[in-house]
């Protein structure tokens, strides 16, 4: 293994990462039935010569420290059940494009979202029911300037509905950051987010100092690679994640966390350091994280680094809680 890779896994990391929290189903008749009774909300995403930060309820789907970036074309697919709760949800796409000197490379962002039921996913771009299918790309106007053009189709499914994509911030120029909003109504039996009942936080030095203590305590537990300890510490988070995929919590944890932080894994904890990390607020001010998140493990042979994306919130008694 010559090339160093970065592995990321956590609350809103799906599909493309080695240990992403994907809609994973073991090959057994029993769990096959579970998968058939459940539906995955799938998102196909293709970005060319640009960058995009995708959020649901103002929580990043990916690394909060950096958007997904591609100098040419990156095509991928994610199951995103865990990002939603039942009812109305708000999804945002913050995007900008980079001019390319290669005439073959045409900057664009293409997104397709729809609910899908089955034991295996359709291929990226394969024809399937969709509720939102849109493309953003720079186009030359008659005035000789480039603006971002939106082409979209939206529809309804029994368990998922989408509204129109709307431009909510930015000047519309391709090289600037522009944010687009998509409202979705989810009729799946997904859990409510406890953190949405938390306190509104302030980005103060006291909040940051307190949060640093929470991350350090959690890292101490994770670094022991004791499955009973980290199951206990992460239980509400793991319970919500597993329920969103129709799996029991133990099965889900064994499939997603144990390969990285379990006692038999080939990953070792990277010595804790929050130097260079800073406090950022998410979830409309109810979630907090140190960014970059200092929960890292490194493969002892390949050098891969795995980061667990955990956010914190404060309940109404003032106690820090792990996102769930």
C-alpha positions as CSV (number, residue, x, y, z in Angstrom):
1,X,0.0,0.0,0.0
2,X,1.8,3.1,-1.2
3,X,-0.8,5.8,-1.3
4,X,-2.0,7.2,2.0
5,X,-5.8,7.4,2.3
6,X,-8.0,9.2,4.7
7,X,-10.9,7.2,6.3
8,X,-13.8,9.1,7.8
9,X,-16.8,7.7,9.6
10,X,-19.4,9.2,11.8
11,X,-22.9,10.6,12.1
12,X,-23.3,12.0,8.5
13,X,-20.6,10.1,6.6
14,X,-21.9,7.6,4.1
15,X,-21.0,5.3,1.3
16,X,-17.7,6.3,-0.3
17,X,-15.6,6.1,2.8
18,X,-14.0,2.8,3.8
19,X,-15.8,2.6,7.1
20,X,-18.7,5.0,6.3
21,X,-22.0,4.5,8.2
22,X,-23.6,3.0,5.1
23,X,-26.9,1.0,4.7
24,X,-24.9,-2.2,5.3
25,X,-26.8,-5.5,5.4
26,X,-25.1,-8.8,6.2
27,X,-25.8,-11.6,3.8
28,X,-28.3,-13.6,5.8
29,X,-32.0,-14.4,5.2
30,X,-33.0,-12.7,8.4
31,X,-31.4,-9.4,7.7
32,X,-32.4,-9.6,4.1
33,X,-36.0,-9.5,5.3
34,X,-35.2,-6.5,7.5
35,X,-33.8,-4.7,4.4
36,X,-36.8,-5.4,2.4
37,X,-39.1,-3.9,5.0
38,X,-37.0,-0.7,5.0
39,X,-36.3,2.0,2.6
40,X,-33.0,3.8,1.9
41,X,-33.1,7.5,0.9
42,X,-30.3,7.5,-1.7
43,X,-28.4,10.5,-3.0
44,X,-26.4,10.3,-6.2
45,X,-23.9,13.2,-6.2
46,X,-21.6,14.2,-9.1
47,X,-19.3,17.3,-8.8
48,X,-17.0,18.4,-11.5
49,X,-14.4,21.2,-11.1
50,X,-16.0,22.5,-7.9
51,X,-16.7,22.1,-4.2
52,X,-19.9,21.4,-2.3
53,X,-20.9,21.4,1.4
54,X,-24.1,19.4,1.9
55,X,-26.2,19.8,5.1
56,X,-29.4,18.5,6.5
57,X,-30.9,20.7,9.3
58,X,-27.6,22.6,9.2
59,X,-25.5,19.5,10.0
60,X,-22.8,18.6,7.5
61,X,-23.2,15.2,5.7
62,X,-19.4,15.1,5.4
63,X,-16.3,16.5,7.0
64,X,-17.2,19.7,8.7
65,X,-13.7,21.0,8.1
66,X,-13.8,20.9,4.3
67,X,-16.4,20.5,1.5
68,X,-16.2,17.7,-1.1
69,X,-13.9,19.0,-3.8
70,X,-13.1,17.7,-7.2
71,X,-10.7,19.1,-9.8
72,X,-12.3,16.9,-12.5
73,X,-15.3,14.6,-11.8
74,X,-16.3,12.8,-8.6
75,X,-19.3,10.5,-8.8
76,X,-20.7,8.8,-5.7
77,X,-23.8,7.6,-4.0
78,X,-24.9,7.8,-0.3
79,X,-27.7,6.4,1.7
80,X,-28.8,9.3,3.9
81,X,-31.5,8.0,6.2
82,X,-29.5,8.9,9.3
83,X,-29.5,12.6,8.3
84,X,-33.3,12.9,8.5
85,X,-36.1,12.8,11.0
86,X,-39.8,12.1,10.2
87,X,-41.6,15.1,8.9
88,X,-40.2,18.3,7.3
89,X,-36.4,18.6,6.8
90,X,-34.3,21.3,5.2
91,X,-31.3,20.3,3.0
92,X,-28.8,22.8,1.8
93,X,-26.1,22.7,-0.9
94,X,-23.3,25.3,-0.7
95,X,-21.4,25.2,-3.9
96,X,-18.8,27.0,-6.0
97,X,-17.0,26.2,-9.2
98,X,-13.5,26.5,-10.4
99,X,-12.7,27.4,-14.1
100,X,-10.9,24.6,-15.9
101,X,-8.4,25.0,-18.7
102,X,-9.4,21.6,-20.0
103,X,-12.3,22.1,-22.5
104,X,-13.5,18.5,-21.7
105,X,-14.0,19.4,-18.0
106,X,-17.3,21.3,-17.7
107,X,-17.9,22.5,-14.1
108,X,-21.2,21.2,-12.6
109,X,-23.0,19.7,-9.7
110,X,-25.6,17.0,-10.3
111,X,-27.7,15.6,-7.5
112,X,-30.4,12.9,-7.6
113,X,-32.4,12.0,-4.5
114,X,-35.1,9.3,-4.1
115,X,-36.3,6.6,-1.8
116,X,-35.4,3.0,-2.8
117,X,-36.5,-0.3,-1.3
118,X,-34.4,-3.5,-1.7
119,X,-31.4,-5.5,-0.6
120,X,-29.0,-3.9,-3.1
121,X,-28.7,-0.4,-4.5
122,X,-29.1,0.7,-8.1
123,X,-25.9,1.9,-9.8
124,X,-25.1,5.6,-9.9
125,X,-27.1,7.2,-12.6
126,X,-29.3,4.1,-13.1
127,X,-33.0,4.9,-13.7
128,X,-34.9,4.8,-10.5
129,X,-37.7,6.8,-8.8
130,X,-36.6,10.3,-7.7
131,X,-38.1,13.1,-5.9
132,X,-35.4,15.7,-6.8
133,X,-33.1,15.7,-9.7
134,X,-31.1,18.8,-10.4
135,X,-28.0,20.2,-12.0
136,X,-26.1,23.4,-11.3
137,X,-23.6,24.7,-13.8
138,X,-22.0,28.0,-15.0
139,X,-23.5,29.4,-18.2
140,X,-22.5,32.4,-20.3
141,X,-25.1,35.1,-20.4
142,X,-25.8,37.4,-23.4
143,X,-24.1,40.1,-21.4
144,X,-20.9,38.1,-21.5
145,X,-20.7,37.0,-17.8
146,X,-21.1,33.6,-16.2
147,X,-23.9,32.8,-13.8
148,X,-25.0,29.6,-12.2
149,X,-27.9,28.0,-14.1
150,X,-30.3,25.6,-12.3
151,X,-32.1,22.8,-14.1
152,X,-34.3,20.6,-12.0
153,X,-37.1,18.1,-11.8
154,X,-39.0,17.2,-8.7
155,X,-41.7,14.7,-7.9
156,X,-43.3,12.8,-5.0
157,X,-43.0,9.3,-3.6
158,X,-45.1,7.7,-1.0
159,X,-42.4,8.1,1.7
160,X,-40.6,11.1,0.4
161,X,-41.6,14.5,-1.1
162,X,-39.4,17.4,-2.3
163,X,-40.1,21.0,-3.1
164,X,-38.3,23.3,-5.6
165,X,-34.6,24.0,-5.2
166,X,-34.2,27.7,-4.2
167,X,-31.2,30.0,-4.2
168,X,-31.0,31.5,-0.7
169,X,-27.5,33.2,-0.5
170,X,-24.6,34.2,-2.8
171,X,-24.3,36.5,-5.8
172,X,-25.0,33.8,-8.4
173,X,-21.4,33.9,-9.8
174,X,-19.9,30.5,-10.3
175,X,-16.6,31.3,-8.5
176,X,-18.4,32.5,-5.4
177,X,-20.1,30.4,-2.7
178,X,-23.8,30.1,-3.4
179,X,-26.3,28.2,-1.2
180,X,-29.4,26.4,-2.5
181,X,-32.1,25.0,-0.3
182,X,-34.3,21.9,-0.8
183,X,-37.2,21.1,1.5
184,X,-38.1,17.4,1.9
185,X,-40.9,15.7,3.7
186,X,-40.1,12.3,5.0
187,X,-42.8,9.7,5.9
188,X,-40.4,7.0,7.1
189,X,-40.5,6.1,10.8
190,X,-37.3,7.8,11.7
191,X,-36.4,9.1,15.2
192,X,-36.7,12.7,16.2
193,X,-33.4,14.4,17.0
194,X,-33.0,15.0,20.7
195,X,-30.4,17.7,20.0
196,X,-33.1,19.9,18.4
197,X,-34.5,20.4,21.9
198,X,-31.1,21.5,23.3
199,X,-29.9,24.9,24.3
200,X,-28.9,27.6,21.8
201,X,-25.2,27.8,22.2
202,X,-22.8,30.7,22.1
203,X,-19.4,30.6,20.5
204,X,-17.5,31.9,23.5
205,X,-14.1,30.9,25.0
206,X,-15.9,29.3,27.9
207,X,-18.0,27.1,25.6
208,X,-14.9,26.1,23.6
209,X,-12.9,25.2,26.8
210,X,-15.8,23.1,28.1
211,X,-16.1,21.4,24.7
212,X,-12.4,20.6,24.6
213,X,-12.8,18.7,27.8
214,X,-15.7,16.7,26.4
215,X,-13.7,15.6,23.4
216,X,-10.7,14.7,25.5
217,X,-12.8,12.6,27.8
218,X,-14.4,10.8,24.8
219,X,-11.1,10.2,23.1
220,X,-9.8,8.7,26.4
221,X,-12.6,6.1,26.2
222,X,-12.2,5.4,22.5
223,X,-8.5,5.1,22.7
224,X,-8.8,2.1,25.1
225,X,-10.4,0.1,22.3
226,X,-12.6,-1.5,24.8
227,X,-15.9,-2.5,23.0
228,X,-18.0,-2.3,26.1
229,X,-16.7,1.1,27.1
230,X,-17.2,2.8,23.7
231,X,-20.6,1.2,23.2
232,X,-21.7,2.7,26.5
233,X,-20.3,6.1,25.7
234,X,-21.8,6.2,22.2
235,X,-25.0,4.3,22.9
236,X,-27.6,7.0,22.1
237,X,-25.8,8.0,18.9
238,X,-25.4,4.3,17.8
239,X,-29.0,3.5,18.7
240,X,-30.3,6.3,16.4
241,X,-27.9,5.4,13.6
242,X,-28.8,1.7,13.6
243,X,-32.6,2.4,13.8
244,X,-32.4,4.6,10.7
245,X,-31.1,1.5,8.8
246,X,-33.4,-1.2,10.2
247,X,-30.6,-2.8,12.1
248,X,-30.2,-3.6,15.8
249,X,-27.6,-1.5,17.6
250,X,-25.2,-4.4,18.3
251,X,-25.1,-5.5,14.7
252,X,-24.6,-2.0,13.4
253,X,-21.8,-1.3,15.9
254,X,-20.0,-4.5,15.0
255,X,-20.1,-3.6,11.3
256,X,-19.2,0.0,11.5
257,X,-17.1,0.9,14.6
258,X,-15.5,-2.4,15.6
259,X,-13.4,-2.7,12.4
260,X,-11.7,0.6,13.3
261,X,-11.7,1.1,17.1
262,X,-12.4,-2.5,18.2
263,X,-9.8,-4.5,20.2
264,X,-8.9,-6.6,17.2
265,X,-8.7,-3.7,14.7
266,X,-5.5,-2.7,12.9
267,X,-6.0,1.0,13.8
268,X,-4.3,2.7,16.7
269,X,-5.4,6.0,18.3
270,X,-3.5,9.0,17.1
271,X,-2.3,10.9,20.3
272,X,-5.0,13.4,21.2
273,X,-4.3,17.0,20.1
274,X,-6.9,19.8,19.5
275,X,-4.2,22.2,18.5
276,X,-5.4,23.9,15.4
277,X,-9.0,22.9,16.1
278,X,-11.6,25.7,16.8
279,X,-15.2,25.8,18.0
280,X,-17.9,25.9,15.3
281,X,-21.7,25.8,15.8
282,X,-24.1,23.8,13.7
283,X,-27.7,22.8,13.8
284,X,-28.9,26.4,13.9
285,X,-26.7,26.9,16.9
286,X,-27.7,23.8,18.9
287,X,-24.7,21.6,18.0
288,X,-21.0,22.3,18.6
289,X,-17.8,20.7,17.4
290,X,-14.1,21.3,17.4
291,X,-13.1,21.6,13.8
292,X,-11.1,19.6,12.6
293,X,-12.6,17.0,15.0
294,X,-9.7,15.5,17.1
295,X,-11.0,11.9,17.2
296,X,-8.5,10.1,15.0
297,X,-7.1,6.6,14.5
298,X,-4.3,5.5,12.1
299,X,-3.8,2.1,10.4
300,X,-0.6,0.7,11.7
301,X,0.5,-0.7,8.3
302,X,-1.1,1.5,5.7
303,X,-1.1,4.8,7.4
304,X,-4.8,5.4,6.8
305,X,-6.4,7.9,9.2
306,X,-9.9,7.5,10.4
307,X,-11.9,10.3,12.0
308,X,-15.1,9.9,14.0
309,X,-17.4,12.9,13.4
310,X,-19.1,13.5,16.7
311,X,-21.0,16.7,17.6
312,X,-22.1,17.7,21.1
313,X,-25.2,19.5,22.4
314,X,-26.4,20.8,25.8
315,X,-29.6,19.6,27.3
316,X,-31.9,22.0,29.2
317,X,-30.0,21.1,32.4
318,X,-26.7,22.4,30.9
319,X,-25.2,18.9,30.5
320,X,-23.2,18.1,27.3
321,X,-24.6,15.2,25.3
322,X,-23.3,13.3,22.2
323,X,-25.4,14.0,19.1
324,X,-28.5,11.8,18.8
